[in-house]
């Protein structure tokens, strides 16, 4: 594993390649041992990273942690975590995660920093999110109702409130109350009082004061000093605001573009871009999903893979691996390699299918369509491949995988045009094959 991480380079990013929930947190947790800084570039508490670690009190048991804001490398004691300017930050949630870590003996002081340009997310953003989703009726996009979209909306229309505003609480409170009054005029029966939240934020402001940094300077100086940086993506490429299945997407750039704008690290400084792809495909919430399985097999994959949202608990829709999506995601992100996750979930399925292309009105599509009308009516080209019956969760060397599993991996490589450099075969951090 050390040889693998050493080959990745000084500045690396890990990004989701499908509709999120691909298992980014596990690889980040594993390779973060070799990186001094882990940075989060985009998204908010709508993203969830699930990490399993050995219980210090009972090493035979696994402890499960779900984080929405803190970068996944926090369990490596020599790692510094940075929340970048592209994130929308709900401070009470961050404090809950910090307190949880401290309760489990994980030192956080001096290890978590927040960009002074990060936009703040408030309770009124959550309320607006729910109101707007209800107003859409049958056209709901399946938002987590965490307030992410309304917060990014404030950012783009230039009335957002940023972390540095907290350093002068009197100025901060004026901005907060002005925004709240505007929203009460925009939405009837708003029903949110400011005093309780402001009192909570005033206490939090003092706690986070030592954490606030100018992150682009901090990160670029670290690069100059020879430190290694791992940048953590949120959500997945097909949820990108520009390149995903719009409007059934998130409100930020979850592709490599968001890494650059969300950290202030230039694209030329990235040494590797690792794409995370699940060995099948899942999606949470509404929106088109061409390879979705509606039968008992889809339910089987859901149960075996534990496919329930880390943020909402909603069951994830499950389907066959979509190489057309994989190729598209590889192209727009410039993946240098892929981490294929949850291969073990497919054990015991006699015949596997992989989507290789889309047709619309008998015409073969060259690229992933922007039109939902087309996407919802495509015909899928599939290939079939034999499955395997062996339990592969204990496998650590690629050559020890069943032949059918190796052929499945190699076919995916061929179809997406990118090397699969690592393979997840279980939930624990050690359940990984490095090639």
N, C-alpha and C positions, 0 to 999 in steps of 0.2 A: 504493500500500500504506500510506503514511503517513496518508492521509486515512481509510482503513479503520480502522487501529488507533486513531487519534485519536477516532473515533466510538464506540469500545467503552466508554470510561469508565475510571474510576480503579481499580475492583476488578472483575476478570473471572475467571470460571472456565471451564475446558475439560473436558468430560466425555464419556466413551464412551457410546454410545447402544444398542449391540447386545450381543454377547457378548465384548467386548474386542477388541483387535487392530485397531481401526478406523483407526489412524494418528494418534493424538493428538499424538505427539511432534513430528511435522513442523510442524503449525500452531503449536504452542507455541514451537518453535525459531524460526519465522519472525516471529511477532508479539512475541516476548520482547524484541526490540531496543527496543521502546517501553516496556518495563516494568522498573522498578528491582529488583523482588523477584519471584522465582518460588517458590511454596510448594507442597509436596507434602502432601496431606491424609490419605491412607489407603492401605491395602494394604502389601505388602512386596516381597520379591525375587521374588514370583510374577509380578509385572508386568514387562513389558519394553518399553522405548522405543527404537526404532531411528532413528538420526539419520545422514543423509548430508551430508558437507561436502566442499568442494574440498580436495584435497591441496595443502598449501602448497608442497611440493617439485615437484608436477606438477599444475598447475591444470586440466588436461584430464581428470584422474581424480578419482573420488569416494572418500573414506574413509568406511567404515561403522563406526558405534559403536553398541553395544547397552548401554544402562544399565538397571539394575533398581531403583536407589534414588535416584541423583542426579537432581534435576529437569532437564528437557530444556534449559532456558535457559542451561546452564553455558557454552556456547560463545560467548555474548555477554559480552565482557569487563567490561562495566559492570553486569552483573546479579549480584545476591546470591541465593543459593539457600537455602531453608529447608525442612528436613524436619520436618513438623508432628507434633503429639502423637498423631494418629490412625494413624500409621504403626507397623508392627512392624519393627524394625530389626536386621538381621544385620550386625554391625560389620565382620567380616572382608571381607564382600562390598563394603561401602562403602569400605573401605580399598583394595581392589583397583581399584575404579573411580577413586578419587582418584589412585592411583599411575599408572594408565593415562593419565589426563588430564595429569598432570605430565610423563610420558614424552613426550607429544606437544606439550609446550610450552604447555599451557593452565594458567594461573595459578589455583590453588584456594585459596591461603591468604587468609583474611579474606573469602572469598566463599561458604563453605558453613557453615551453622549448623544445629544439631540441637535440637529441643525437649527440655527437661529432663524432660518428661512422656512422651516416646516410650518404648514398651515394647520391651525387648530380646529378640531371638530367638537361641536357642542351638542347639548341635548336638543336644542331647537332644530339642528340638522336632522336628527333622527325623526322628530315629529314631522318635518317637511317631507322626508323620504316616504314615510307611511302615507301621508295625505296624497302625494303625487302618484304613488303606486295605485292607490284606490281610485284616483281620478281616471286612470288609464283603462279601467274596466277589463274587458277581455284582452286588451293589449298589454297587460302587465308583463314586465320583463323578468320578474322573479328576483328582484333586489333583496338583499339581506336585511334591508331597513335599518342599516347601521349608520345612515347619514352620509355615506361616502359621496354619492352623486351631488347632493346639495352643497357639501363642503367644497368639492372641486368646482361647482358652479360659482360659488362665491369667489374662489381664486381667480377664475377666468374673467368674471365681470368686475374684478378689482375692488371688491369690498371684503375680501377675506382678512382674517386676523392671524398673525404669525407668532411664532414662539417668542421672538424678541420683544413683542408688544407686552408680554407679561413682566418684563423687567421694570416697567413703569406701570404699576397696577392702576393708577388713576386714569391714565390714558387708555389702558386696556379696557377698563370698565365702561368708559364713554363709547368706545367703538362697539363693544358688546351690546350695550343698551340701544344704540342707534340701529344696529342690525336687527335686533329683536323687534323694535317698533316698526321697522319696515316690513318684516315678515307678518306681523299682526295685522297690518293694513292689507297685505297681499292675500292672506288666508284667514277666513272667518273662523271664529271659535278656536283660536290657536291654543289657548289653555296652557301656557307655560310661564311660570314665575321665575324671575331672574335671581332673586336673593340667595336661595339655597345653593344654586350652582356657583354663583360668584364667590360665596363664602368658601366652598370646597376648593375652587380654583385658586383662591388667595393662599390657602394653606399649601396646595401643591406647588405653587409658584416658588415658594421658598425652598421646597425640597429639590426642585429640578434646577435651581439657579446654578449650582456647580456643574451641571451636565450640559449646559448650553454652550455650543461652539459655532464658529464659522466653518462649516463642515467641508466646503470645497477647498479651502486653504489647508485645513487639517489633513484631508485625504491626499492632496497633491504634494504636500510637504512630506507626508509619510512615504509616498512613492519615491521622491527625491532622496530620502534617507535610506532607501533600499528595503523598506518594509513590504511584506506581502499582504495583499488585500483581496478578499473574496466578497463579491457583491451579490446580494440575495434578491432574486426576483419575487414578485407576488402574482397570484392568479396565473393565467396562461395565455399563450399567443392568440388563441381563438376568442379570448375575451378582451383583446386590445381595442381601445376606442376607435382606432383608425383601421386596423387590419382584421379585426374579428368579425363575428356574425352580428353586426350592428342591426338594430339597437339592443340586441340581447348580449350586452357586453358590460364590462366595468367602465369606470369613468376616467381611467388613466391609461398610459401606454405601458402595457405589460410585456412588450417586446424589448429588444436591445435598445431601442430609442429611449425608453424610459430610464434605462440604466445611466445613459449619458446625461440626460437633462436632470435626473433625480439625484445625482451625486456631484456633478461638476467635474467629473473625470472625462477627459477627452477620449474619443473612440480609438485614437491611435495608441492609447496606452493599454488597451485590452489585449492580453496575450491569448486568452482562450474564452470561448463562449460555449458552455455546456448546456445542452437541451435535455430536459427530463421528459421522458415519454413512458406512460404506462403501457404494459404489454397488451392491454385492451384499451377501450376508451370509455370515459365517464363524463357525465355532465350533471351539474346541479341546477335546478330551476328551469325556467321556460327557455325556449329557443330551439332552433333547428339542430338535429342530431342525426345525420344520415344513416349511420350504422347501428342505431339503437336496436336492442333486442327486447321484444315485448313478451317473450314466452318464458317458460320455466328456466331456461338456460340463463337468461338475463338475471333472473332472481337468484339463481345459484351463484353466479359471479358476484352479485351484490353482497350476498351473505358470506361467502368464502373470503372475499376481499375486504369485508368490513366497510362497505361503501356507504358511509353516512357522513354528512358534512361536518368538518371540524368546527365550523363557525355556527351553523344553524341546526345541526343534527338531522337535516333533511336527507332522505335516501337519495343516493346518486343514481341517475339513469345509467345503464351499462350497455355496451355494445362492442362489436368487433374492432380490432385495431384498424385504424383508418390511415393507410399509407399516403393517400392523397393529401390529407391534412398534414401528415408528418413531413412530406416533401415541401409543402407550402411553408410550414413553420420553419423548416431548416433553411429555406431560401431567404425568407425575410429577416431572419435573425443571424444568418451566417454561422450556424453551429459548426464548431470544430470537432465535436464529438457528442455522443448521446449516452445518457444513463437510462437504461430500460428497467423499469420497476415492476414489481409484483408478478414476475414470470411464474412464480410458484402457484399463484391463484388459478392458473390454467391447467394445472395437473389434473388428470382424470377426465378431461373432455376428449372424447374419441377423435373428433374432427374439428379443426380450427379454420376460421376464415379470416382473410385479410382483404380489406377494400383497396383496390389498386387504381380506380378511376371513376369519374362521374360522366354520365351522359344526360343530355337534356334535349328533348325533341329529336332523338336519334343522332344527335351531334355530340362527339366526344369533346369534353371541355379540356382546355389546355391549362387553365388556372382555376384557383378556388373562386367561386362566384361571389360577387358583392350583393346580388339581388336575392332577397329571401324567397321571392316567388320562384326563382329558379332552384334555389337550394332545397326548398321544401318539396320539389317535384322531380328531383334527379333520379335516374336509375343508376344503381351501383354495380360496378364490375368487381367481382370477388374471385379470389383464388382459394382453393381448399388445400389444407396441409394436415398431415396426420398429427394427432396429439400424442401425449405420453402419459403413462399411469404412475410413474415413479414419484415419490416424495423428493423434491429437489431442495428442500429448505436447508439441508445440511451441507449442500455442495459449496465448495469454495474455489474450485479450479474449473475453468471453462470446459476443459476436455473431459471432465467427469460428469457433465450434463448428459442426459439421454440424447441420442442422435437426433431424434425428432425435435427436441428443444433447441439444439444447436442450429438445425436447419431453419427453424422458425426465426431465430434471432438473425441469422445470416440473410434470410429473405427480406426481413425488415430493413437491414442495412442496405441491401441492393435497391429496394424500392424508394427509400427516402434519400439516398445518396449521401449517407453519413455513417461513420464508423460507430458501432456500439462498443464503448470502451469499458462499461461497467454494467452489472446486472444485479438487481435486487431480487432476493429469493426468500424474504421473510421480513418481519416487522422490526427485529432487533438491529442495532447499528452494525453488528458483526455479520449480519446476513447479506453479504455483498460479495460478488465475484468481480475481480479486477482482471482485465485481459492484458 
